[in-house]
């Protein structure tokens, strides 16, 4: 469940707060509405957790596409961050 993943992120943040904003949920595309609903209308939003600012999500198909683009070679760090950054989605906080 999505909420279980977010709870695990909360535990990680208590130990490693510097990971805030760098956390990514890897999910199937059909869970997009559920992800946005939880990150928009749940107790994770706003004070005291502000999880809508601390994590993002990436769909399996986008991850696989970015991964496949590296087949046969090793990208530099900048290229890797750029390609993965394009595949990451931030929660839609407006309706």
mmCIF file as gemmi writes it, N, C-alpha and C atoms, coordinates in Angstrom:
data_model
loop_
_atom_site.group_PDB
_atom_site.id
_atom_site.type_symbol
_atom_site.label_atom_id
_atom_site.label_alt_id
_atom_site.label_comp_id
_atom_site.label_asym_id
_atom_site.label_entity_id
_atom_site.label_seq_id
_atom_site.pdbx_PDB_ins_code
_atom_site.Cartn_x
_atom_site.Cartn_y
_atom_site.Cartn_z
_atom_site.occupancy
_atom_site.B_iso_or_equiv
_atom_site.pdbx_formal_charge
_atom_site.auth_seq_id
_atom_site.auth_asym_id
_atom_site.pdbx_PDB_model_num
ATOM 1 N N . UNK Axp A 1 ? 0.822 -1.213 0 1 0 ? 1 A 1
ATOM 2 C CA . UNK Axp A 1 ? 0 0 0 1 0 ? 1 A 1
ATOM 3 C C . UNK Axp A 1 ? 0.858 1.267 0 1 0 ? 1 A 1
ATOM 4 N N . UNK Axp A 2 ? 0.33 2.299 -0.587 1 0 ? 2 A 1
ATOM 5 C CA . UNK Axp A 2 ? 1.036 3.569 -0.682 1 0 ? 2 A 1
ATOM 6 C C . UNK Axp A 2 ? 1.327 4.126 0.706 1 0 ? 2 A 1
ATOM 7 N N . UNK Axp A 3 ? 0.354 4.055 1.593 1 0 ? 3 A 1
ATOM 8 C CA . UNK Axp A 3 ? 0.551 4.62 2.929 1 0 ? 3 A 1
ATOM 9 C C . UNK Axp A 3 ? 1.662 3.896 3.691 1 0 ? 3 A 1
ATOM 10 N N . UNK Axp A 4 ? 1.801 2.61 3.477 1 0 ? 4 A 1
ATOM 11 C CA . UNK Axp A 4 ? 2.89 1.867 4.123 1 0 ? 4 A 1
ATOM 12 C C . UNK Axp A 4 ? 4.237 2.373 3.63 1 0 ? 4 A 1
ATOM 13 N N . UNK Axp A 5 ? 4.348 2.632 2.339 1 0 ? 5 A 1
ATOM 14 C CA . UNK Axp A 5 ? 5.578 3.18 1.786 1 0 ? 5 A 1
ATOM 15 C C . UNK Axp A 5 ? 5.889 4.551 2.358 1 0 ? 5 A 1
ATOM 16 N N . UNK Axp A 6 ? 4.879 5.38 2.497 1 0 ? 6 A 1
ATOM 17 C CA . UNK Axp A 6 ? 5.088 6.717 3.051 1 0 ? 6 A 1
ATOM 18 C C . UNK Axp A 6 ? 5.502 6.616 4.52 1 0 ? 6 A 1
ATOM 19 N N . UNK Axp A 7 ? 4.885 5.692 5.251 1 0 ? 7 A 1
ATOM 20 C CA . UNK Axp A 7 ? 5.28 5.493 6.649 1 0 ? 7 A 1
ATOM 21 C C . UNK Axp A 7 ? 6.744 5.065 6.751 1 0 ? 7 A 1
ATOM 22 N N . UNK Axp A 8 ? 7.183 4.234 5.825 1 0 ? 8 A 1
ATOM 23 C CA . UNK Axp A 8 ? 8.598 3.835 5.821 1 0 ? 8 A 1
ATOM 24 C C . UNK Axp A 8 ? 9.493 5.037 5.527 1 0 ? 8 A 1
ATOM 25 N N . UNK Axp A 9 ? 9.066 5.911 4.614 1 0 ? 9 A 1
ATOM 26 C CA . UNK Axp A 9 ? 9.824 7.125 4.333 1 0 ? 9 A 1
ATOM 27 C C . UNK Axp A 9 ? 9.918 7.997 5.587 1 0 ? 9 A 1
ATOM 28 N N . UNK Axp A 10 ? 8.825 8.079 6.351 1 0 ? 10 A 1
ATOM 29 C CA . UNK Axp A 10 ? 8.847 8.871 7.579 1 0 ? 10 A 1
ATOM 30 C C . UNK Axp A 10 ? 9.886 8.329 8.558 1 0 ? 10 A 1
ATOM 31 N N . UNK Axp A 11 ? 9.957 7.007 8.661 1 0 ? 11 A 1
ATOM 32 C CA . UNK Axp A 11 ? 10.966 6.396 9.531 1 0 ? 11 A 1
ATOM 33 C C . UNK Axp A 11 ? 12.371 6.722 9.036 1 0 ? 11 A 1
ATOM 34 N N . UNK Axp A 12 ? 12.578 6.646 7.737 1 0 ? 12 A 1
ATOM 35 C CA . UNK Axp A 12 ? 13.877 6.975 7.156 1 0 ? 12 A 1
ATOM 36 C C . UNK Axp A 12 ? 14.237 8.434 7.429 1 0 ? 12 A 1
ATOM 37 N N . UNK Axp A 13 ? 13.278 9.322 7.309 1 0 ? 13 A 1
ATOM 38 C CA . UNK Axp A 13 ? 13.526 10.75 7.547 1 0 ? 13 A 1
ATOM 39 C C . UNK Axp A 13 ? 13.914 11.027 8.992 1 0 ? 13 A 1
ATOM 40 N N . UNK Axp A 14 ? 13.399 10.232 9.924 1 0 ? 14 A 1
ATOM 41 C CA . UNK Axp A 14 ? 13.77 10.448 11.323 1 0 ? 14 A 1
ATOM 42 C C . UNK Axp A 14 ? 15.242 10.11 11.561 1 0 ? 14 A 1
ATOM 43 N N . UNK Axp A 15 ? 15.779 9.188 10.762 1 0 ? 15 A 1
ATOM 44 C CA . UNK Axp A 15 ? 17.181 8.787 10.888 1 0 ? 15 A 1
ATOM 45 C C . UNK Axp A 15 ? 18.08 9.602 9.956 1 0 ? 15 A 1
ATOM 46 N N . UNK Axp A 16 ? 17.567 9.92 8.771 1 0 ? 16 A 1
ATOM 47 C CA . UNK Axp A 16 ? 18.363 10.613 7.748 1 0 ? 16 A 1
ATOM 48 C C . UNK Axp A 16 ? 17.55 11.765 7.151 1 0 ? 16 A 1
ATOM 49 N N . UNK Axp A 17 ? 17.39 12.86 7.888 1 0 ? 17 A 1
ATOM 50 C CA . UNK Axp A 17 ? 16.549 13.965 7.411 1 0 ? 17 A 1
ATOM 51 C C . UNK Axp A 17 ? 17.024 14.602 6.109 1 0 ? 17 A 1
ATOM 52 N N . UNK Axp A 18 ? 18.288 14.442 5.759 1 0 ? 18 A 1
ATOM 53 C CA . UNK Axp A 18 ? 18.827 15.013 4.52 1 0 ? 18 A 1
ATOM 54 C C . UNK Axp A 18 ? 18.232 14.355 3.275 1 0 ? 18 A 1
ATOM 55 N N . UNK Axp A 19 ? 17.523 13.251 3.433 1 0 ? 19 A 1
ATOM 56 C CA . UNK Axp A 19 ? 16.917 12.582 2.279 1 0 ? 19 A 1
ATOM 57 C C . UNK Axp A 19 ? 15.609 13.251 1.843 1 0 ? 19 A 1
ATOM 58 N N . UNK Axp A 20 ? 15.117 14.187 2.624 1 0 ? 20 A 1
ATOM 59 C CA . UNK Axp A 20 ? 13.881 14.891 2.264 1 0 ? 20 A 1
ATOM 60 C C . UNK Axp A 20 ? 14.046 15.546 0.898 1 0 ? 20 A 1
ATOM 61 N N . UNK Axp A 21 ? 13.06 15.399 0.049 1 0 ? 21 A 1
ATOM 62 C CA . UNK Axp A 21 ? 13.099 15.948 -1.293 1 0 ? 21 A 1
ATOM 63 C C . UNK Axp A 21 ? 13.789 15.048 -2.292 1 0 ? 21 A 1
ATOM 64 N N . UNK Axp A 22 ? 14.403 13.974 -1.81 1 0 ? 22 A 1
ATOM 65 C CA . UNK Axp A 22 ? 15.108 13.043 -2.688 1 0 ? 22 A 1
ATOM 66 C C . UNK Axp A 22 ? 14.454 11.664 -2.682 1 0 ? 22 A 1
ATOM 67 N N . UNK Axp A 23 ? 13.35 11.53 -1.983 1 0 ? 23 A 1
ATOM 68 C CA . UNK Axp A 23 ? 12.66 10.254 -1.88 1 0 ? 23 A 1
ATOM 69 C C . UNK Axp A 23 ? 11.705 10.07 -3.046 1 0 ? 23 A 1
ATOM 70 N N . UNK Axp A 24 ? 11.728 8.895 -3.64 1 0 ? 24 A 1
ATOM 71 C CA . UNK Axp A 24 ? 10.89 8.618 -4.806 1 0 ? 24 A 1
ATOM 72 C C . UNK Axp A 24 ? 10.179 7.286 -4.61 1 0 ? 24 A 1
ATOM 73 N N . UNK Axp A 25 ? 8.867 7.3 -4.797 1 0 ? 25 A 1
ATOM 74 C CA . UNK Axp A 25 ? 8.072 6.075 -4.786 1 0 ? 25 A 1
ATOM 75 C C . UNK Axp A 25 ? 8.037 5.562 -6.214 1 0 ? 25 A 1
ATOM 76 N N . UNK Axp A 26 ? 8.36 4.307 -6.409 1 0 ? 26 A 1
ATOM 77 C CA . UNK Axp A 26 ? 8.278 3.674 -7.726 1 0 ? 26 A 1
ATOM 78 C C . UNK Axp A 26 ? 6.953 2.927 -7.771 1 0 ? 26 A 1
ATOM 79 N N . UNK Axp A 27 ? 6.074 3.312 -8.702 1 0 ? 27 A 1
ATOM 80 C CA . UNK Axp A 27 ? 4.714 2.79 -8.708 1 0 ? 27 A 1
ATOM 81 C C . UNK Axp A 27 ? 4.212 2.55 -10.127 1 0 ? 27 A 1
ATOM 82 N N . UNK Axp A 28 ? 3.206 1.675 -10.255 1 0 ? 28 A 1
ATOM 83 C CA . UNK Axp A 28 ? 2.585 1.506 -11.57 1 0 ? 28 A 1
ATOM 84 C C . UNK Axp A 28 ? 1.776 2.765 -11.923 1 0 ? 28 A 1
ATOM 85 N N . UNK Axp A 29 ? 1.711 3.079 -13.191 1 0 ? 29 A 1
ATOM 86 C CA . UNK Axp A 29 ? 1.029 4.293 -13.654 1 0 ? 29 A 1
ATOM 87 C C . UNK Axp A 29 ? -0.442 4.335 -13.215 1 0 ? 29 A 1
ATOM 88 N N . UNK Axp A 30 ? -1.083 3.198 -13.121 1 0 ? 30 A 1
ATOM 89 C CA . UNK Axp A 30 ? -2.502 3.193 -12.745 1 0 ? 30 A 1
ATOM 90 C C . UNK Axp A 30 ? -2.74 3.635 -11.297 1 0 ? 30 A 1
ATOM 91 N N . UNK Axp A 31 ? -1.676 3.83 -10.508 1 0 ? 31 A 1
ATOM 92 C CA . UNK Axp A 31 ? -1.817 4.295 -9.122 1 0 ? 31 A 1
ATOM 93 C C . UNK Axp A 31 ? -1.669 5.816 -8.984 1 0 ? 31 A 1
ATOM 94 N N . UNK Axp A 32 ? -1.552 6.524 -10.103 1 0 ? 32 A 1
ATOM 95 C CA . UNK Axp A 32 ? -1.335 7.974 -10.052 1 0 ? 32 A 1
ATOM 96 C C . UNK Axp A 32 ? -2.418 8.707 -9.271 1 0 ? 32 A 1
ATOM 97 N N . UNK Axp A 33 ? -3.673 8.399 -9.521 1 0 ? 33 A 1
ATOM 98 C CA . UNK Axp A 33 ? -4.757 9.086 -8.801 1 0 ? 33 A 1
ATOM 99 C C . UNK Axp A 33 ? -4.682 8.81 -7.308 1 0 ? 33 A 1
ATOM 100 N N . UNK Axp A 34 ? -4.395 7.569 -6.945 1 0 ? 34 A 1
ATOM 101 C CA . UNK Axp A 34 ? -4.284 7.218 -5.527 1 0 ? 34 A 1
ATOM 102 C C . UNK Axp A 34 ? -3.108 7.948 -4.876 1 0 ? 34 A 1
ATOM 103 N N . UNK Axp A 35 ? -1.986 8.003 -5.572 1 0 ? 35 A 1
ATOM 104 C CA . UNK Axp A 35 ? -0.825 8.725 -5.042 1 0 ? 35 A 1
ATOM 105 C C . UNK Axp A 35 ? -1.155 10.191 -4.81 1 0 ? 35 A 1
ATOM 106 N N . UNK Axp A 36 ? -1.744 10.833 -5.793 1 0 ? 36 A 1
ATOM 107 C CA . UNK Axp A 36 ? -2.094 12.245 -5.651 1 0 ? 36 A 1
ATOM 108 C C . UNK Axp A 36 ? -3.143 12.461 -4.573 1 0 ? 36 A 1
ATOM 109 N N . UNK Axp A 37 ? -4.114 11.562 -4.471 1 0 ? 37 A 1
ATOM 110 C CA . UNK Axp A 37 ? -5.15 11.691 -3.442 1 0 ? 37 A 1
ATOM 111 C C . UNK Axp A 37 ? -4.54 11.619 -2.043 1 0 ? 37 A 1
ATOM 112 N N . UNK Axp A 38 ? -3.668 10.65 -1.846 1 0 ? 38 A 1
ATOM 113 C CA . UNK Axp A 38 ? -3.044 10.502 -0.531 1 0 ? 38 A 1
ATOM 114 C C . UNK Axp A 38 ? -2.145 11.691 -0.216 1 0 ? 38 A 1
ATOM 115 N N . UNK Axp A 39 ? -1.414 12.166 -1.207 1 0 ? 39 A 1
ATOM 116 C CA . UNK Axp A 39 ? -0.505 13.294 -0.979 1 0 ? 39 A 1
ATOM 117 C C . UNK Axp A 39 ? -1.205 14.647 -1.039 1 0 ? 39 A 1
ATOM 118 N N . UNK Axp A 40 ? -2.495 14.636 -1.304 1 0 ? 40 A 1
ATOM 119 C CA . UNK Axp A 40 ? -3.253 15.89 -1.349 1 0 ? 40 A 1
ATOM 120 C C . UNK Axp A 40 ? -4.259 15.991 -0.206 1 0 ? 40 A 1
ATOM 121 N N . UNK Axp A 41 ? -4.86 14.868 0.159 1 0 ? 41 A 1
ATOM 122 C CA . UNK Axp A 41 ? -5.988 14.899 1.099 1 0 ? 41 A 1
ATOM 123 C C . UNK Axp A 41 ? -5.77 14.121 2.385 1 0 ? 41 A 1
ATOM 124 N N . UNK Axp A 42 ? -4.559 13.709 2.665 1 0 ? 42 A 1
ATOM 125 C CA . UNK Axp A 42 ? -4.358 12.859 3.842 1 0 ? 42 A 1
ATOM 126 C C . UNK Axp A 42 ? -3.643 13.6 4.966 1 0 ? 42 A 1
ATOM 127 N N . UNK Axp A 43 ? -3.466 12.896 6.059 1 0 ? 43 A 1
ATOM 128 C CA . UNK Axp A 43 ? -2.769 13.476 7.212 1 0 ? 43 A 1
ATOM 129 C C . UNK Axp A 43 ? -1.276 13.67 6.948 1 0 ? 43 A 1
ATOM 130 N N . UNK Axp A 44 ? -0.767 13.183 5.806 1 0 ? 44 A 1
ATOM 131 C CA . UNK Axp A 44 ? 0.642 13.379 5.461 1 0 ? 44 A 1
ATOM 132 C C . UNK Axp A 44 ? 0.915 14.794 4.945 1 0 ? 44 A 1
ATOM 133 N N . UNK Axp A 45 ? -0.161 15.487 4.563 1 0 ? 45 A 1
ATOM 134 C CA . UNK Axp A 45 ? -0.029 16.813 3.959 1 0 ? 45 A 1
ATOM 135 C C . UNK Axp A 45 ? -0.023 17.879 5.052 1 0 ? 45 A 1
ATOM 136 N N . UNK Axp A 46 ? 0.836 18.859 4.893 1 0 ? 46 A 1
ATOM 137 C CA . UNK Axp A 46 ? 0.872 19.975 5.83 1 0 ? 46 A 1
ATOM 138 C C . UNK Axp A 46 ? 1.557 19.63 7.142 1 0 ? 46 A 1
ATOM 139 N N . UNK Axp A 47 ? 1.386 20.517 8.093 1 0 ? 47 A 1
ATOM 140 C CA . UNK Axp A 47 ? 2.028 20.383 9.394 1 0 ? 47 A 1
ATOM 141 C C . UNK Axp A 47 ? 1.539 19.133 10.107 1 0 ? 47 A 1
ATOM 142 N N . UNK Axp A 48 ? 2.358 18.34 10.712 1 0 ? 48 A 1
ATOM 143 C CA . UNK Axp A 48 ? 3.796 18.505 10.909 1 0 ? 48 A 1
ATOM 144 C C . UNK Axp A 48 ? 4.654 17.737 9.891 1 0 ? 48 A 1
ATOM 145 N N . UNK Axp A 49 ? 4.029 16.971 8.988 1 0 ? 49 A 1
ATOM 146 C CA . UNK Axp A 49 ? 4.822 16.071 8.136 1 0 ? 49 A 1
ATOM 147 C C . UNK Axp A 49 ? 5.297 16.684 6.826 1 0 ? 49 A 1
ATOM 148 N N . UNK Axp A 50 ? 4.453 17.423 6.144 1 0 ? 50 A 1
ATOM 149 C CA . UNK Axp A 50 ? 4.798 18.047 4.862 1 0 ? 50 A 1
ATOM 150 C C . UNK Axp A 50 ? 5.377 17.037 3.858 1 0 ? 50 A 1
ATOM 151 N N . UNK Axp A 51 ? 4.828 15.842 3.817 1 0 ? 51 A 1
ATOM 152 C CA . UNK Axp A 51 ? 5.349 14.814 2.913 1 0 ? 51 A 1
ATOM 153 C C . UNK Axp A 51 ? 5.178 15.199 1.449 1 0 ? 51 A 1
ATOM 154 N N . UNK Axp A 52 ? 4.231 16.082 1.151 1 0 ? 52 A 1
ATOM 155 C CA . UNK Axp A 52 ? 4.054 16.52 -0.235 1 0 ? 52 A 1
ATOM 156 C C . UNK Axp A 52 ? 5.292 17.252 -0.755 1 0 ? 52 A 1
ATOM 157 N N . UNK Axp A 53 ? 6.119 17.758 0.143 1 0 ? 53 A 1
ATOM 158 C CA . UNK Axp A 53 ? 7.355 18.44 -0.246 1 0 ? 53 A 1
ATOM 159 C C . UNK Axp A 53 ? 8.582 17.537 -0.141 1 0 ? 53 A 1
ATOM 160 N N . UNK Axp A 54 ? 8.426 16.368 0.452 1 0 ? 54 A 1
ATOM 161 C CA . UNK Axp A 54 ? 9.581 15.523 0.759 1 0 ? 54 A 1
ATOM 162 C C . UNK Axp A 54 ? 9.734 14.316 -0.138 1 0 ? 54 A 1
ATOM 163 N N . UNK Axp A 55 ? 8.709 14.001 -0.91 1 0 ? 55 A 1
ATOM 164 C CA . UNK Axp A 55 ? 8.831 12.85 -1.797 1 0 ? 55 A 1
ATOM 165 C C . UNK Axp A 55 ? 8.148 13.094 -3.119 1 0 ? 55 A 1
ATOM 166 N N . UNK Axp A 56 ? 8.455 12.232 -4.052 1 0 ? 56 A 1
ATOM 167 C CA . UNK Axp A 56 ? 7.878 12.279 -5.393 1 0 ? 56 A 1
ATOM 168 C C . UNK Axp A 56 ? 7.643 10.842 -5.822 1 0 ? 56 A 1
ATOM 169 N N . UNK Axp A 57 ? 7.141 10.672 -7.025 1 0 ? 57 A 1
ATOM 170 C CA . UNK Axp A 57 ? 6.968 9.306 -7.512 1 0 ? 57 A 1
ATOM 171 C C . UNK Axp A 57 ? 7.4 9.203 -8.956 1 0 ? 57 A 1
ATOM 172 N N . UNK Axp A 58 ? 7.703 7.984 -9.326 1 0 ? 58 A 1
ATOM 173 C CA . UNK Axp A 58 ? 8.118 7.662 -10.682 1 0 ? 58 A 1
ATOM 174 C C . UNK Axp A 58 ? 7.36 6.405 -11.077 1 0 ? 58 A 1
ATOM 175 N N . UNK Axp A 59 ? 6.9 6.382 -12.306 1 0 ? 59 A 1
ATOM 176 C CA . UNK Axp A 59 ? 6.176 5.213 -12.777 1 0 ? 59 A 1
ATOM 177 C C . UNK Axp A 59 ? 7.15 4.164 -13.297 1 0 ? 59 A 1
ATOM 178 N N . UNK Axp A 60 ? 6.768 2.897 -13.145 1 0 ? 60 A 1
ATOM 179 C CA . UNK Axp A 60 ? 7.612 1.788 -13.599 1 0 ? 60 A 1
ATOM 180 C C . UNK Axp A 60 ? 8.045 1.967 -15.05 1 0 ? 60 A 1
ATOM 181 N N . UNK Axp A 61 ? 7.077 2.32 -15.917 1 0 ? 61 A 1
ATOM 182 C CA . UNK Axp A 61 ? 7.411 2.414 -17.339 1 0 ? 61 A 1
ATOM 183 C C . UNK Axp A 61 ? 8.434 3.522 -17.609 1 0 ? 61 A 1
ATOM 184 N N . UNK Axp A 62 ? 8.359 4.627 -16.884 1 0 ? 62 A 1
ATOM 185 C CA . UNK Axp A 62 ? 9.332 5.706 -17.051 1 0 ? 62 A 1
ATOM 186 C C . UNK Axp A 62 ? 10.71 5.272 -16.539 1 0 ? 62 A 1
ATOM 187 N N . UNK Axp A 63 ? 10.722 4.565 -15.428 1 0 ? 63 A 1
ATOM 188 C CA . UNK Axp A 63 ? 11.986 4.062 -14.9 1 0 ? 63 A 1
ATOM 189 C C . UNK Axp A 63 ? 12.638 3.096 -15.885 1 0 ? 63 A 1
ATOM 190 N N . UNK Axp A 64 ? 11.836 2.159 -16.413 1 0 ? 64 A 1
ATOM 191 C CA . UNK Axp A 64 ? 12.372 1.181 -17.356 1 0 ? 64 A 1
ATOM 192 C C . UNK Axp A 64 ? 12.88 1.844 -18.632 1 0 ? 64 A 1
ATOM 193 N N . UNK Axp A 65 ? 12.184 2.884 -19.082 1 0 ? 65 A 1
ATOM 194 C CA . UNK Axp A 65 ? 12.619 3.604 -20.279 1 0 ? 65 A 1
ATOM 195 C C . UNK Axp A 65 ? 13.962 4.299 -20.018 1 0 ? 65 A 1
ATOM 196 N N . UNK Axp A 66 ? 14.081 4.947 -18.869 1 0 ? 66 A 1
ATOM 197 C CA . UNK Axp A 66 ? 15.344 5.615 -18.536 1 0 ? 66 A 1
ATOM 198 C C . UNK Axp A 66 ? 16.457 4.59 -18.356 1 0 ? 66 A 1
ATOM 199 N N . UNK Axp A 67 ? 16.147 3.485 -17.717 1 0 ? 67 A 1
ATOM 200 C CA . UNK Axp A 67 ? 17.139 2.424 -17.507 1 0 ? 67 A 1
ATOM 201 C C . UNK Axp A 67 ? 17.612 1.855 -18.845 1 0 ? 67 A 1
ATOM 202 N N . UNK Axp A 68 ? 16.672 1.603 -19.736 1 0 ? 68 A 1
ATOM 203 C CA . UNK Axp A 68 ? 17.002 1.033 -21.042 1 0 ? 68 A 1
ATOM 204 C C . UNK Axp A 68 ? 17.884 1.972 -21.863 1 0 ? 68 A 1
ATOM 205 N N . UNK Axp A 69 ? 17.744 3.273 -21.635 1 0 ? 69 A 1
ATOM 206 C CA . UNK Axp A 69 ? 18.55 4.218 -22.407 1 0 ? 69 A 1
ATOM 207 C C . UNK Axp A 69 ? 20.033 4.132 -22.053 1 0 ? 69 A 1
ATOM 208 N N . UNK Axp A 70 ? 20.35 3.455 -20.959 1 0 ? 70 A 1
ATOM 209 C CA . UNK Axp A 70 ? 21.741 3.29 -20.55 1 0 ? 70 A 1
ATOM 210 C C . UNK Axp A 70 ? 22.316 1.942 -20.96 1 0 ? 70 A 1
ATOM 211 N N . UNK Axp A 71 ? 21.533 1.12 -21.634 1 0 ? 71 A 1
ATOM 212 C CA . UNK Axp A 71 ? 22.003 -0.21 -22.035 1 0 ? 71 A 1
ATOM 213 C C . UNK Axp A 71 ? 23.269 -0.088 -22.876 1 0 ? 71 A 1
ATOM 214 N N . UNK Axp A 72 ? 24.248 -0.871 -22.526 1 0 ? 72 A 1
ATOM 215 C CA . UNK Axp A 72 ? 25.479 -0.88 -23.291 1 0 ? 72 A 1
ATOM 216 C C . UNK Axp A 72 ? 26.469 0.207 -22.916 1 0 ? 72 A 1
ATOM 217 N N . UNK Axp A 73 ? 26.15 1.017 -21.946 1 0 ? 73 A 1
ATOM 218 C CA . UNK Axp A 73 ? 27.086 2.067 -21.566 1 0 ? 73 A 1
ATOM 219 C C . UNK Axp A 73 ? 26.849 2.559 -20.162 1 0 ? 73 A 1
ATOM 220 N N . UNK Axp A 74 ? 27.814 3.256 -19.656 1 0 ? 74 A 1
ATOM 221 C CA . UNK Axp A 74 ? 27.728 3.823 -18.319 1 0 ? 74 A 1
ATOM 222 C C . UNK Axp A 74 ? 27.605 5.336 -18.437 1 0 ? 74 A 1
ATOM 223 N N . UNK Axp A 75 ? 26.469 5.893 -18.004 1 0 ? 75 A 1
ATOM 224 C CA . UNK Axp A 75 ? 26.311 7.341 -18.127 1 0 ? 75 A 1
ATOM 225 C C . UNK Axp A 75 ? 27.1 8.072 -17.039 1 0 ? 75 A 1
ATOM 226 N N . UNK Axp A 76 ? 27.396 9.307 -17.3 1 0 ? 76 A 1
ATOM 227 C CA . UNK Axp A 76 ? 27.973 10.141 -16.26 1 0 ? 76 A 1
ATOM 228 C C . UNK Axp A 76 ? 26.892 10.49 -15.254 1 0 ? 76 A 1
ATOM 229 N N . UNK Axp A 77 ? 27.287 10.92 -14.077 1 0 ? 77 A 1
ATOM 230 C CA . UNK Axp A 77 ? 26.335 11.253 -13.019 1 0 ? 77 A 1
ATOM 231 C C . UNK Axp A 77 ? 25.346 12.318 -13.469 1 0 ? 77 A 1
ATOM 232 N N . UNK Axp A 78 ? 25.811 13.337 -14.138 1 0 ? 78 A 1
ATOM 233 C CA . UNK Axp A 78 ? 24.934 14.422 -14.571 1 0 ? 78 A 1
ATOM 234 C C . UNK Axp A 78 ? 23.855 13.92 -15.54 1 0 ? 78 A 1
ATOM 235 N N . UNK Axp A 79 ? 24.24 13.067 -16.466 1 0 ? 79 A 1
ATOM 236 C CA . UNK Axp A 79 ? 23.283 12.504 -17.429 1 0 ? 79 A 1
ATOM 237 C C . UNK Axp A 79 ? 22.267 11.634 -16.702 1 0 ? 79 A 1
ATOM 238 N N . UNK Axp A 80 ? 22.737 10.819 -15.782 1 0 ? 80 A 1
ATOM 239 C CA . UNK Axp A 80 ? 21.849 9.956 -15.007 1 0 ? 80 A 1
ATOM 240 C C . UNK Axp A 80 ? 20.834 10.788 -14.231 1 0 ? 80 A 1
ATOM 241 N N . UNK Axp A 81 ? 21.287 11.8 -13.524 1 0 ? 81 A 1
ATOM 242 C CA . UNK Axp A 81 ? 20.385 12.645 -12.742 1 0 ? 81 A 1
ATOM 243 C C . UNK Axp A 81 ? 19.382 13.377 -13.628 1 0 ? 81 A 1
ATOM 244 N N . UNK Axp A 82 ? 19.835 13.821 -14.773 1 0 ? 82 A 1
ATOM 245 C CA . UNK Axp A 82 ? 18.942 14.53 -15.7 1 0 ? 82 A 1
ATOM 246 C C . UNK Axp A 82 ? 17.835 13.612 -16.218 1 0 ? 82 A 1
ATOM 247 N N . UNK Axp A 83 ? 18.204 12.428 -16.657 1 0 ? 83 A 1
ATOM 248 C CA . UNK Axp A 83 ? 17.2 11.5 -17.208 1 0 ? 83 A 1
ATOM 249 C C . UNK Axp A 83 ? 16.228 11.016 -16.141 1 0 ? 83 A 1
ATOM 250 N N . UNK Axp A 84 ? 16.733 10.696 -14.975 1 0 ? 84 A 1
ATOM 251 C CA . UNK Axp A 84 ? 15.841 10.244 -13.904 1 0 ? 84 A 1
ATOM 252 C C . UNK Axp A 84 ? 14.97 11.412 -13.429 1 0 ? 84 A 1
ATOM 253 N N . UNK Axp A 85 ? 15.538 12.608 -13.387 1 0 ? 85 A 1
ATOM 254 C CA . UNK Axp A 85 ? 14.771 13.784 -12.982 1 0 ? 85 A 1
ATOM 255 C C . UNK Axp A 85 ? 13.581 14.05 -13.877 1 0 ? 85 A 1
ATOM 256 N N . UNK Axp A 86 ? 13.728 13.779 -15.16 1 0 ? 86 A 1
ATOM 257 C CA . UNK Axp A 86 ? 12.628 13.963 -16.099 1 0 ? 86 A 1
ATOM 258 C C . UNK Axp A 86 ? 11.512 12.948 -15.883 1 0 ? 86 A 1
ATOM 259 N N . UNK Axp A 87 ? 11.843 11.809 -15.304 1 0 ? 87 A 1
ATOM 260 C CA . UNK Axp A 87 ? 10.85 10.755 -15.095 1 0 ? 87 A 1
ATOM 261 C C . UNK Axp A 87 ? 10.12 10.897 -13.755 1 0 ? 87 A 1
ATOM 262 N N . UNK Axp A 88 ? 10.613 11.753 -12.882 1 0 ? 88 A 1
ATOM 263 C CA . UNK Axp A 88 ? 10.013 11.919 -11.551 1 0 ? 88 A 1
ATOM 264 C C . UNK Axp A 88 ? 8.845 12.885 -11.615 1 0 ? 88 A 1
ATOM 265 N N . UNK Axp A 89 ? 7.787 12.547 -10.896 1 0 ? 89 A 1
ATOM 266 C CA . UNK Axp A 89 ? 6.59 13.369 -10.822 1 0 ? 89 A 1
ATOM 267 C C . UNK Axp A 89 ? 6.418 13.853 -9.389 1 0 ? 89 A 1
ATOM 268 N N . UNK Axp A 90 ? 6.155 15.118 -9.228 1 0 ? 90 A 1
ATOM 269 C CA . UNK Axp A 90 ? 5.857 15.673 -7.902 1 0 ? 90 A 1
ATOM 270 C C . UNK Axp A 90 ? 4.361 15.614 -7.688 1 0 ? 90 A 1
ATOM 271 N N . UNK Axp A 91 ? 3.918 15.504 -6.439 1 0 ? 91 A 1
ATOM 272 C CA . UNK Axp A 91 ? 2.469 15.43 -6.191 1 0 ? 91 A 1
ATOM 273 C C . UNK Axp A 91 ? 1.74 16.649 -6.736 1 0 ? 91 A 1
ATOM 274 N N . UNK Axp A 92 ? 0.587 16.408 -7.337 1 0 ? 92 A 1
ATOM 275 C CA . UNK Axp A 92 ? -0.271 17.484 -7.829 1 0 ? 92 A 1
ATOM 276 C C . UNK Axp A 92 ? -1.1 17.958 -6.644 1 0 ? 92 A 1
ATOM 277 N N . UNK Axp A 93 ? -0.793 19.139 -6.137 1 0 ? 93 A 1
ATOM 278 C CA . UNK Axp A 93 ? -1.452 19.61 -4.922 1 0 ? 93 A 1
ATOM 279 C C . UNK Axp A 93 ? -2.668 20.485 -5.184 1 0 ? 93 A 1
ATOM 280 N N . UNK Axp A 94 ? -2.947 20.768 -6.434 1 0 ? 94 A 1
ATOM 281 C CA . UNK Axp A 94 ? -4.143 21.538 -6.765 1 0 ? 94 A 1
ATOM 282 C C . UNK Axp A 94 ? -5.081 20.652 -7.562 1 0 ? 94 A 1
ATOM 283 N N . UNK Axp A 95 ? -6.35 20.927 -7.429 1 0 ? 95 A 1
ATOM 284 C CA . UNK Axp A 95 ? -7.326 20.112 -8.153 1 0 ? 95 A 1
ATOM 285 C C . UNK Axp A 95 ? -8.025 20.928 -9.202 1 0 ? 95 A 1
